[in-house]
Amino acid sequence: MHKTIDFQAYKETGELSYIEAPVDENSGSLDSLEEISFVMEMSTDELISEVGCRIEHGESLRQISDLVLIGELSQRLIAIKILLGAYASIAANDGNGSES
């Protein structure tokens, strides 16, 4: 088991929380590495559309593991939060926060 962000709780409360998710049995295989590589090449819009399609229709546009898909979105979320935090810190130190 590993921890995954609970997006439903985030949507409802705005707070990050985690749920326990089973570990994929194929973790570490060549197919898994190819799948990870494929997901990393997808745009964020494509990833969000894929998740939306799975939620709305119960079907997938691509044959991608849920864990790989959500893992990539989680990594991007973390990167965005770090960038926004750094920007906010710089803007606060500048005192104006406006574009140059």
Biopython code that builds the backbone (N, CA, C, O; Angstrom):
import numpy as np
from Bio.PDB.StructureBuilder import StructureBuilder

atoms = [
    (1, "MET", "N", (0.842, -1.179, 0.000)),
    (1, "MET", "CA", (0.000, 0.000, 0.000)),
    (1, "MET", "C", (0.892, 1.249, 0.000)),
    (1, "MET", "O", (1.965, 1.273, 0.603)),
    (2, "HIS", "N", (0.413, 2.270, -0.689)),
    (2, "HIS", "CA", (1.101, 3.550, -0.653)),
    (2, "HIS", "C", (0.067, 4.664, -0.590)),
    (2, "HIS", "O", (-1.116, 4.446, -0.855)),
    (3, "LYS", "N", (0.529, 5.864, -0.235)),
    (3, "LYS", "CA", (-0.381, 6.992, -0.073)),
    (3, "LYS", "C", (-0.579, 7.715, -1.395)),
    (3, "LYS", "O", (0.373, 7.939, -2.142)),
    (4, "THR", "N", (-1.831, 8.081, -1.676)),
    (4, "THR", "CA", (-2.212, 8.821, -2.866)),
    (4, "THR", "C", (-3.092, 9.985, -2.427)),
    (4, "THR", "O", (-3.863, 9.856, -1.475)),
    (5, "ILE", "N", (-2.982, 11.113, -3.110)),
    (5, "ILE", "CA", (-3.803, 12.274, -2.779)),
    (5, "ILE", "C", (-5.276, 11.943, -3.011)),
    (5, "ILE", "O", (-5.638, 11.369, -4.039)),
    (6, "ASP", "N", (-6.109, 12.306, -2.058)),
    (6, "ASP", "CA", (-7.559, 12.123, -2.172)),
    (6, "ASP", "C", (-8.136, 13.380, -2.816)),
    (6, "ASP", "O", (-8.393, 14.372, -2.134)),
    (7, "PHE", "N", (-8.340, 13.333, -4.142)),
    (7, "PHE", "CA", (-8.807, 14.502, -4.874)),
    (7, "PHE", "C", (-10.242, 14.872, -4.522)),
    (7, "PHE", "O", (-10.601, 16.048, -4.576)),
    (8, "GLN", "N", (-11.063, 13.899, -4.166)),
    (8, "GLN", "CA", (-12.443, 14.198, -3.783)),
    (8, "GLN", "C", (-12.454, 15.034, -2.503)),
    (8, "GLN", "O", (-13.193, 16.014, -2.409)),
    (9, "ALA", "N", (-11.643, 14.653, -1.525)),
    (9, "ALA", "CA", (-11.568, 15.421, -0.276)),
    (9, "ALA", "C", (-11.009, 16.815, -0.546)),
    (9, "ALA", "O", (-11.455, 17.789, 0.059)),
    (10, "TYR", "N", (-10.041, 16.914, -1.444)),
    (10, "TYR", "CA", (-9.471, 18.218, -1.791)),
    (10, "TYR", "C", (-10.535, 19.108, -2.440)),
    (10, "TYR", "O", (-10.619, 20.301, -2.147)),
    (11, "LYS", "N", (-11.343, 18.518, -3.321)),
    (11, "LYS", "CA", (-12.400, 19.268, -4.002)),
    (11, "LYS", "C", (-13.423, 19.790, -2.993)),
    (11, "LYS", "O", (-13.910, 20.913, -3.127)),
    (12, "GLU", "N", (-13.744, 18.994, -2.004)),
    (12, "GLU", "CA", (-14.760, 19.361, -1.025)),
    (12, "GLU", "C", (-14.253, 20.318, 0.044)),
    (12, "GLU", "O", (-14.979, 21.218, 0.464)),
    (13, "THR", "N", (-13.006, 20.130, 0.491)),
    (13, "THR", "CA", (-12.507, 20.913, 1.627)),
    (13, "THR", "C", (-11.399, 21.902, 1.276)),
    (13, "THR", "O", (-11.159, 22.856, 2.015)),
    (14, "GLY", "N", (-10.730, 21.675, 0.156)),
    (14, "GLY", "CA", (-9.591, 22.523, -0.193)),
    (14, "GLY", "C", (-8.323, 22.133, 0.553)),
    (14, "GLY", "O", (-7.292, 22.790, 0.405)),
    (15, "GLU", "N", (-8.387, 21.091, 1.338)),
    (15, "GLU", "CA", (-7.245, 20.599, 2.105)),
    (15, "GLU", "C", (-6.719, 19.308, 1.494)),
    (15, "GLU", "O", (-7.500, 18.471, 1.040)),
    (16, "LEU", "N", (-5.403, 19.144, 1.480)),
    (16, "LEU", "CA", (-4.824, 17.904, 0.972)),
    (16, "LEU", "C", (-4.942, 16.811, 2.022)),
    (16, "LEU", "O", (-4.617, 17.019, 3.191)),
    (17, "SER", "N", (-5.403, 15.659, 1.600)),
    (17, "SER", "CA", (-5.409, 14.477, 2.446)),
    (17, "SER", "C", (-5.039, 13.293, 1.568)),
    (17, "SER", "O", (-5.077, 13.375, 0.341)),
    (18, "TYR", "N", (-4.689, 12.219, 2.200)),
    (18, "TYR", "CA", (-4.191, 11.059, 1.466)),
    (18, "TYR", "C", (-5.014, 9.829, 1.803)),
    (18, "TYR", "O", (-5.584, 9.716, 2.888)),
    (19, "ILE", "N", (-5.064, 8.909, 0.843)),
    (19, "ILE", "CA", (-5.708, 7.627, 1.057)),
    (19, "ILE", "C", (-4.690, 6.528, 0.760)),
    (19, "ILE", "O", (-3.731, 6.739, 0.018)),
    (20, "GLU", "N", (-4.909, 5.375, 1.340)),
    (20, "GLU", "CA", (-4.045, 4.232, 1.075)),
    (20, "GLU", "C", (-4.492, 3.573, -0.223)),
    (20, "GLU", "O", (-5.680, 3.310, -0.409)),
    (21, "ALA", "N", (-3.551, 3.305, -1.119)),
    (21, "ALA", "CA", (-3.865, 2.668, -2.395)),
    (21, "ALA", "C", (-2.992, 1.434, -2.562)),
    (21, "ALA", "O", (-1.837, 1.424, -2.137)),
    (22, "PRO", "N", (-3.537, 0.399, -3.175)),
    (22, "PRO", "CA", (-2.738, -0.818, -3.375)),
    (22, "PRO", "C", (-1.600, -0.571, -4.363)),
    (22, "PRO", "O", (-1.725, 0.242, -5.279)),
    (23, "VAL", "N", (-0.511, -1.270, -4.169)),
    (23, "VAL", "CA", (0.633, -1.166, -5.055)),
    (23, "VAL", "C", (0.401, -2.040, -6.279)),
    (23, "VAL", "O", (-0.041, -3.183, -6.160)),
    (24, "ASP", "N", (0.698, -1.501, -7.450)),
    (24, "ASP", "CA", (0.537, -2.233, -8.704)),
    (24, "ASP", "C", (1.508, -3.412, -8.728)),
    (24, "ASP", "O", (2.702, -3.236, -8.487)),
    (25, "GLU", "N", (1.005, -4.605, -9.015)),
    (25, "GLU", "CA", (1.844, -5.811, -9.035)),
    (25, "GLU", "C", (2.914, -5.754, -10.117)),
    (25, "GLU", "O", (3.964, -6.379, -9.972)),
    (26, "ASN", "N", (2.672, -5.021, -11.191)),
    (26, "ASN", "CA", (3.619, -4.937, -12.299)),
    (26, "ASN", "C", (4.641, -3.830, -12.117)),
    (26, "ASN", "O", (5.395, -3.522, -13.041)),
    (27, "SER", "N", (4.672, -3.231, -10.943)),
    (27, "SER", "CA", (5.590, -2.124, -10.686)),
    (27, "SER", "C", (7.025, -2.541, -10.973)),
    (27, "SER", "O", (7.499, -3.563, -10.478)),
    (28, "GLY", "N", (7.706, -1.739, -11.776)),
    (28, "GLY", "CA", (9.099, -2.021, -12.093)),
    (28, "GLY", "C", (9.309, -2.786, -13.383)),
    (28, "GLY", "O", (10.453, -2.932, -13.812)),
    (29, "SER", "N", (8.275, -3.277, -14.014)),
    (29, "SER", "CA", (8.445, -4.018, -15.257)),
    (29, "SER", "C", (8.691, -3.058, -16.406)),
    (29, "SER", "O", (8.458, -1.856, -16.276)),
    (30, "LEU", "N", (9.164, -3.584, -17.540)),
    (30, "LEU", "CA", (9.434, -2.767, -18.714)),
    (30, "LEU", "C", (8.164, -2.083, -19.197)),
    (30, "LEU", "O", (8.198, -0.912, -19.572)),
    (31, "ASP", "N", (7.037, -2.807, -19.192)),
    (31, "ASP", "CA", (5.771, -2.210, -19.594)),
    (31, "ASP", "C", (5.432, -1.025, -18.699)),
    (31, "ASP", "O", (4.939, 0.001, -19.167)),
    (32, "SER", "N", (5.700, -1.180, -17.413)),
    (32, "SER", "CA", (5.423, -0.113, -16.465)),
    (32, "SER", "C", (6.286, 1.113, -16.762)),
    (32, "SER", "O", (5.804, 2.243, -16.680)),
    (33, "LEU", "N", (7.544, 0.901, -17.103)),
    (33, "LEU", "CA", (8.431, 2.021, -17.429)),
    (33, "LEU", "C", (7.981, 2.720, -18.705)),
    (33, "LEU", "O", (8.052, 3.946, -18.801)),
    (34, "GLU", "N", (7.526, 1.961, -19.671)),
    (34, "GLU", "CA", (7.013, 2.555, -20.901)),
    (34, "GLU", "C", (5.748, 3.354, -20.620)),
    (34, "GLU", "O", (5.538, 4.425, -21.190)),
    (35, "GLU", "N", (4.912, 2.827, -19.741)),
    (35, "GLU", "CA", (3.682, 3.517, -19.377)),
    (35, "GLU", "C", (4.006, 4.834, -18.662)),
    (35, "GLU", "O", (3.390, 5.861, -18.947)),
    (36, "ILE", "N", (4.952, 4.806, -17.754)),
    (36, "ILE", "CA", (5.371, 6.015, -17.044)),
    (36, "ILE", "C", (5.916, 7.039, -18.030)),
    (36, "ILE", "O", (5.587, 8.222, -17.948)),
    (37, "SER", "N", (6.739, 6.590, -18.949)),
    (37, "SER", "CA", (7.301, 7.479, -19.964)),
    (37, "SER", "C", (6.200, 8.110, -20.807)),
    (37, "SER", "O", (6.245, 9.305, -21.096)),
    (38, "PHE", "N", (5.212, 7.311, -21.200)),
    (38, "PHE", "CA", (4.101, 7.812, -22.003)),
    (38, "PHE", "C", (3.321, 8.877, -21.240)),
    (38, "PHE", "O", (2.977, 9.917, -21.801)),
    (39, "VAL", "N", (3.040, 8.622, -19.965)),
    (39, "VAL", "CA", (2.272, 9.558, -19.146)),
    (39, "VAL", "C", (3.054, 10.854, -18.929)),
    (39, "VAL", "O", (2.466, 11.936, -18.921)),
    (40, "MET", "N", (4.357, 10.757, -18.755)),
    (40, "MET", "CA", (5.173, 11.948, -18.550)),
    (40, "MET", "C", (5.183, 12.845, -19.791)),
    (40, "MET", "O", (5.383, 14.054, -19.679)),
    (41, "GLU", "N", (4.970, 12.261, -20.965)),
    (41, "GLU", "CA", (4.942, 13.043, -22.198)),
    (41, "GLU", "C", (3.589, 13.698, -22.446)),
    (41, "GLU", "O", (3.477, 14.581, -23.296)),
    (42, "MET", "N", (2.562, 13.275, -21.715)),
    (42, "MET", "CA", (1.229, 13.854, -21.886)),
    (42, "MET", "C", (1.175, 15.248, -21.262)),
    (42, "MET", "O", (1.834, 15.520, -20.258)),
    (43, "SER", "N", (0.380, 16.125, -21.876)),
    (43, "SER", "CA", (0.193, 17.451, -21.292)),
    (43, "SER", "C", (-0.696, 17.327, -20.058)),
    (43, "SER", "O", (-1.406, 16.336, -19.889)),
    (44, "THR", "N", (-0.651, 18.332, -19.208)),
    (44, "THR", "CA", (-1.500, 18.333, -18.025)),
    (44, "THR", "C", (-2.968, 18.320, -18.431)),
    (44, "THR", "O", (-3.781, 17.655, -17.789)),
    (45, "ASP", "N", (-3.314, 19.046, -19.487)),
    (45, "ASP", "CA", (-4.700, 19.033, -19.978)),
    (45, "ASP", "C", (-5.129, 17.631, -20.389)),
    (45, "ASP", "O", (-6.259, 17.224, -20.119)),
    (46, "GLU", "N", (-4.229, 16.884, -21.046)),
    (46, "GLU", "CA", (-4.553, 15.512, -21.445)),
    (46, "GLU", "C", (-4.774, 14.623, -20.216)),
    (46, "GLU", "O", (-5.692, 13.803, -20.194)),
    (47, "LEU", "N", (-3.934, 14.790, -19.205)),
    (47, "LEU", "CA", (-4.076, 13.990, -17.988)),
    (47, "LEU", "C", (-5.399, 14.290, -17.298)),
    (47, "LEU", "O", (-6.094, 13.376, -16.854)),
    (48, "ILE", "N", (-5.744, 15.570, -17.209)),
    (48, "ILE", "CA", (-6.996, 15.954, -16.566)),
    (48, "ILE", "C", (-8.185, 15.435, -17.371)),
    (48, "ILE", "O", (-9.170, 14.973, -16.794)),
    (49, "SER", "N", (-8.101, 15.508, -18.690)),
    (49, "SER", "CA", (-9.176, 14.984, -19.536)),
    (49, "SER", "C", (-9.336, 13.483, -19.345)),
    (49, "SER", "O", (-10.456, 12.974, -19.309)),
    (50, "GLU", "N", (-8.229, 12.784, -19.223)),
    (50, "GLU", "CA", (-8.262, 11.332, -19.018)),
    (50, "GLU", "C", (-8.958, 10.991, -17.699)),
    (50, "GLU", "O", (-9.807, 10.100, -17.654)),
    (51, "VAL", "N", (-8.600, 11.694, -16.635)),
    (51, "VAL", "CA", (-9.235, 11.449, -15.340)),
    (51, "VAL", "C", (-10.715, 11.804, -15.412)),
    (51, "VAL", "O", (-11.555, 11.063, -14.903)),
    (52, "GLY", "N", (-11.040, 12.935, -16.043)),
    (52, "GLY", "CA", (-12.442, 13.341, -16.184)),
    (52, "GLY", "C", (-13.260, 12.318, -16.934)),
    (52, "GLY", "O", (-14.398, 12.035, -16.559)),
    (53, "CYS", "N", (-12.697, 11.760, -17.987)),
    (53, "CYS", "CA", (-13.388, 10.734, -18.778)),
    (53, "CYS", "C", (-13.639, 9.491, -17.934)),
    (53, "CYS", "O", (-14.708, 8.885, -18.016)),
    (54, "ARG", "N", (-12.666, 9.116, -17.131)),
    (54, "ARG", "CA", (-12.834, 7.933, -16.274)),
    (54, "ARG", "C", (-13.905, 8.176, -15.221)),
    (54, "ARG", "O", (-14.676, 7.274, -14.892)),
    (55, "ILE", "N", (-13.952, 9.395, -14.692)),
    (55, "ILE", "CA", (-14.945, 9.715, -13.662)),
    (55, "ILE", "C", (-16.339, 9.803, -14.272)),
    (55, "ILE", "O", (-17.292, 9.234, -13.739)),
    (56, "GLU", "N", (-16.456, 10.516, -15.386)),
    (56, "GLU", "CA", (-17.771, 10.752, -16.000)),
    (56, "GLU", "C", (-18.349, 9.525, -16.692)),
    (56, "GLU", "O", (-19.540, 9.240, -16.568)),
    (57, "HIS", "N", (-17.504, 8.800, -17.421)),
    (57, "HIS", "CA", (-18.002, 7.717, -18.261)),
    (57, "HIS", "C", (-17.577, 6.320, -17.805)),
    (57, "HIS", "O", (-18.068, 5.320, -18.327)),
    (58, "GLY", "N", (-16.675, 6.252, -16.844)),
    (58, "GLY", "CA", (-16.199, 4.956, -16.384)),
    (58, "GLY", "C", (-15.333, 4.242, -17.398)),
    (58, "GLY", "O", (-15.076, 3.045, -17.273)),
    (59, "GLU", "N", (-14.879, 4.980, -18.411)),
    (59, "GLU", "CA", (-14.037, 4.415, -19.460)),
    (59, "GLU", "C", (-12.764, 5.230, -19.591)),
    (59, "GLU", "O", (-12.690, 6.385, -19.173)),
    (60, "SER", "N", (-11.781, 4.603, -20.175)),
    (60, "SER", "CA", (-10.498, 5.255, -20.386)),
    (60, "SER", "C", (-10.282, 5.520, -21.871)),
    (60, "SER", "O", (-10.664, 4.711, -22.716)),
    (61, "LEU", "N", (-9.675, 6.641, -22.177)),
    (61, "LEU", "CA", (-9.298, 6.926, -23.558)),
    (61, "LEU", "C", (-8.041, 6.153, -23.938)),
    (61, "LEU", "O", (-7.841, 5.799, -25.100)),
    (62, "ARG", "N", (-7.201, 5.897, -22.943)),
    (62, "ARG", "CA", (-5.930, 5.204, -23.166)),
    (62, "ARG", "C", (-5.791, 4.076, -22.152)),
    (62, "ARG", "O", (-6.429, 4.098, -21.100)),
    (63, "GLN", "N", (-4.978, 3.117, -22.463)),
    (63, "GLN", "CA", (-4.732, 2.001, -21.550)),
    (63, "GLN", "C", (-3.593, 2.370, -20.601)),
    (63, "GLN", "O", (-2.451, 1.947, -20.781)),
    (64, "ILE", "N", (-3.931, 3.163, -19.594)),
    (64, "ILE", "CA", (-2.951, 3.633, -18.611)),
    (64, "ILE", "C", (-3.455, 3.235, -17.229)),
    (64, "ILE", "O", (-4.642, 3.357, -16.927)),
    (65, "SER", "N", (-2.548, 2.765, -16.410)),
    (65, "SER", "CA", (-2.888, 2.407, -15.040)),
    (65, "SER", "C", (-3.348, 3.646, -14.273)),
    (65, "SER", "O", (-2.792, 4.731, -14.438)),
    (66, "ASP", "N", (-4.367, 3.472, -13.437)),
    (66, "ASP", "CA", (-4.840, 4.573, -12.601)),
    (66, "ASP", "C", (-3.716, 5.104, -11.712)),
    (66, "ASP", "O", (-3.581, 6.314, -11.532)),
    (67, "LEU", "N", (-2.918, 4.205, -11.163)),
    (67, "LEU", "CA", (-1.845, 4.621, -10.258)),
    (67, "LEU", "C", (-0.799, 5.475, -10.967)),
    (67, "LEU", "O", (-0.321, 6.458, -10.402)),
    (68, "VAL", "N", (-0.442, 5.116, -12.182)),
    (68, "VAL", "CA", (0.545, 5.899, -12.939)),
    (68, "VAL", "C", (-0.037, 7.265, -13.289)),
    (68, "VAL", "O", (0.647, 8.282, -13.178)),
    (69, "LEU", "N", (-1.276, 7.285, -13.704)),
    (69, "LEU", "CA", (-1.946, 8.530, -14.076)),
    (69, "LEU", "C", (-2.039, 9.483, -12.880)),
    (69, "LEU", "O", (-1.652, 10.647, -12.978)),
    (70, "ILE", "N", (-2.545, 8.992, -11.771)),
    (70, "ILE", "CA", (-2.704, 9.821, -10.579)),
    (70, "ILE", "C", (-1.342, 10.192, -9.986)),
    (70, "ILE", "O", (-1.173, 11.286, -9.447)),
    (71, "GLY", "N", (-0.385, 9.289, -10.087)),
    (71, "GLY", "CA", (0.970, 9.595, -9.610)),
    (71, "GLY", "C", (1.573, 10.776, -10.351)),
    (71, "GLY", "O", (2.177, 11.654, -9.735)),
    (72, "GLU", "N", (1.415, 10.802, -11.666)),
    (72, "GLU", "CA", (1.951, 11.906, -12.465)),
    (72, "GLU", "C", (1.229, 13.210, -12.142)),
    (72, "GLU", "O", (1.866, 14.255, -12.014)),
    (73, "LEU", "N", (-0.084, 13.157, -12.009)),
    (73, "LEU", "CA", (-0.825, 14.372, -11.639)),
    (73, "LEU", "C", (-0.412, 14.876, -10.264)),
    (73, "LEU", "O", (-0.317, 16.085, -10.050)),
    (74, "SER", "N", (-0.166, 13.963, -9.334)),
    (74, "SER", "CA", (0.284, 14.351, -7.994)),
    (74, "SER", "C", (1.635, 15.047, -8.044)),
    (74, "SER", "O", (1.843, 16.053, -7.367)),
    (75, "GLN", "N", (2.558, 14.514, -8.845)),
    (75, "GLN", "CA", (3.879, 15.134, -8.977)),
    (75, "GLN", "C", (3.772, 16.536, -9.571)),
    (75, "GLN", "O", (4.471, 17.453, -9.139)),
    (76, "ARG", "N", (2.904, 16.697, -10.552)),
    (76, "ARG", "CA", (2.719, 18.022, -11.163)),
    (76, "ARG", "C", (2.086, 18.989, -10.173)),
    (76, "ARG", "O", (2.446, 20.166, -10.142)),
    (77, "LEU", "N", (1.143, 18.504, -9.361)),
    (77, "LEU", "CA", (0.519, 19.343, -8.346)),
    (77, "LEU", "C", (1.568, 19.848, -7.354)),
    (77, "LEU", "O", (1.571, 21.024, -6.992)),
    (78, "ILE", "N", (2.443, 18.969, -6.926)),
    (78, "ILE", "CA", (3.502, 19.346, -5.990)),
    (78, "ILE", "C", (4.417, 20.396, -6.622)),
    (78, "ILE", "O", (4.766, 21.383, -5.973)),
    (79, "ALA", "N", (4.808, 20.194, -7.879)),
    (79, "ALA", "CA", (5.683, 21.144, -8.566)),
    (79, "ALA", "C", (5.014, 22.514, -8.693)),
    (79, "ALA", "O", (5.664, 23.541, -8.497)),
    (80, "ILE", "N", (3.733, 22.533, -9.018)),
    (80, "ILE", "CA", (3.010, 23.794, -9.150)),
    (80, "ILE", "C", (2.922, 24.507, -7.807)),
    (80, "ILE", "O", (3.110, 25.722, -7.739)),
    (81, "LYS", "N", (2.639, 23.763, -6.735)),
    (81, "LYS", "CA", (2.569, 24.377, -5.407)),
    (81, "LYS", "C", (3.914, 24.982, -5.006)),
    (81, "LYS", "O", (3.956, 26.062, -4.417)),
    (82, "ILE", "N", (5.005, 24.296, -5.321)),
    (82, "ILE", "CA", (6.336, 24.817, -4.995)),
    (82, "ILE", "C", (6.609, 26.103, -5.778)),
    (82, "ILE", "O", (7.097, 27.083, -5.215)),
    (83, "LEU", "N", (6.296, 26.098, -7.074)),
    (83, "LEU", "CA", (6.506, 27.294, -7.896)),
    (83, "LEU", "C", (5.668, 28.473, -7.418)),
    (83, "LEU", "O", (6.162, 29.598, -7.349)),
    (84, "LEU", "N", (4.405, 28.221, -7.090)),
    (84, "LEU", "CA", (3.546, 29.298, -6.602)),
    (84, "LEU", "C", (4.028, 29.830, -5.259)),
    (84, "LEU", "O", (3.976, 31.034, -5.008)),
    (85, "GLY", "N", (4.493, 28.937, -4.403)),
    (85, "GLY", "CA", (5.045, 29.361, -3.118)),
    (85, "GLY", "C", (6.288, 30.219, -3.287)),
    (85, "GLY", "O", (6.453, 31.227, -2.600)),
    (86, "ALA", "N", (7.161, 29.817, -4.201)),
    (86, "ALA", "CA", (8.370, 30.595, -4.469)),
    (86, "ALA", "C", (8.008, 31.961, -5.040)),
    (86, "ALA", "O", (8.586, 32.973, -4.645)),
    (87, "TYR", "N", (7.049, 31.994, -5.970)),
    (87, "TYR", "CA", (6.623, 33.262, -6.556)),
    (87, "TYR", "C", (6.021, 34.179, -5.490)),
    (87, "TYR", "O", (6.326, 35.370, -5.445)),
    (88, "ALA", "N", (5.167, 33.618, -4.635)),
    (88, "ALA", "CA", (4.549, 34.417, -3.577)),
    (88, "ALA", "C", (5.596, 34.983, -2.634)),
    (88, "ALA", "O", (5.488, 36.125, -2.188)),
    (89, "SER", "N", (6.597, 34.192, -2.336)),
    (89, "SER", "CA", (7.672, 34.649, -1.460)),
    (89, "SER", "C", (8.449, 35.796, -2.091)),
    (89, "SER", "O", (8.743, 36.791, -1.429)),
    (90, "ILE", "N", (8.779, 35.658, -3.367)),
    (90, "ILE", "CA", (9.506, 36.715, -4.078)),
    (90, "ILE", "C", (8.648, 37.979, -4.165)),
    (90, "ILE", "O", (9.141, 39.082, -3.931)),
    (91, "ALA", "N", (7.374, 37.819, -4.499)),
    (91, "ALA", "CA", (6.469, 38.963, -4.616)),
    (91, "ALA", "C", (6.323, 39.679, -3.277)),
    (91, "ALA", "O", (6.273, 40.908, -3.232)),
    (92, "ALA", "N", (6.255, 38.912, -2.182)),
    (92, "ALA", "CA", (6.133, 39.513, -0.861)),
    (92, "ALA", "C", (7.400, 40.279, -0.489)),
    (92, "ALA", "O", (7.321, 41.335, 0.139)),
    (93, "ASN", "N", (8.556, 39.765, -0.865)),
    (93, "ASN", "CA", (9.826, 40.433, -0.563)),
    (93, "ASN", "C", (10.020, 41.680, -1.403)),
    (93, "ASN", "O", (10.661, 42.634, -0.960)),
    (94, "ASP", "N", (9.469, 41.685, -2.619)),
    (94, "ASP", "CA", (9.547, 42.866, -3.477)),
    (94, "ASP", "C", (8.628, 43.967, -2.983)),
    (94, "ASP", "O", (8.868, 45.149, -3.229)),
    (95, "GLY", "N", (7.580, 43.572, -2.289)),
    (95, "GLY", "CA", (6.659, 44.530, -1.748)),
    (95, "GLY", "C", (5.553, 44.948, -2.662)),
    (95, "GLY", "O", (4.616, 45.614, -2.222)),
    (96, "ASN", "N", (5.623, 44.578, -3.943)),
    (96, "ASN", "CA", (4.553, 45.013, -4.838)),
    (96, "ASN", "C", (3.801, 43.856, -5.449)),
    (96, "ASN", "O", (2.592, 43.966, -5.656)),
    (97, "GLY", "N", (4.451, 42.764, -5.743)),
    (97, "GLY", "CA", (3.788, 41.596, -6.292)),
    (97, "GLY", "C", (3.261, 41.789, -7.707)),
    (97, "GLY", "O", (2.525, 40.942, -8.213)),
    (98, "SER", "N", (3.626, 42.891, -8.352)),
    (98, "SER", "CA", (3.139, 43.120, -9.703)),
    (98, "SER", "C", (4.141, 42.628, -10.728)),
    (98, "SER", "O", (5.304, 42.372, -10.416)),
    (99, "GLU", "N", (3.667, 42.500, -11.952)),
    (99, "GLU", "CA", (4.551, 42.055, -13.030)),
    (99, "GLU", "C", (5.533, 43.164, -13.376)),
    (99, "GLU", "O", (5.221, 44.351, -13.282)),
    (100, "SER", "N", (6.726, 42.745, -13.778)),
    (100, "SER", "CA", (7.751, 43.726, -14.153)),
    (100, "SER", "C", (7.727, 44.008, -15.618)),
    (100, "SER", "O", (8.524, 44.811, -16.105)),
]
sb = StructureBuilder()
sb.init_structure("model")
sb.init_model(0)
sb.init_chain("A")
sb.init_seg("    ")
for serial, (resi, resn, name, xyz) in enumerate(atoms, 1):
    if name == "N":
        sb.init_residue(resn, " ", resi, " ")
    sb.init_atom(name, np.array(xyz, "f"), 0.0, 1.0, " ", f" {name:<3s}", serial, name[0])
structure = sb.get_structure()
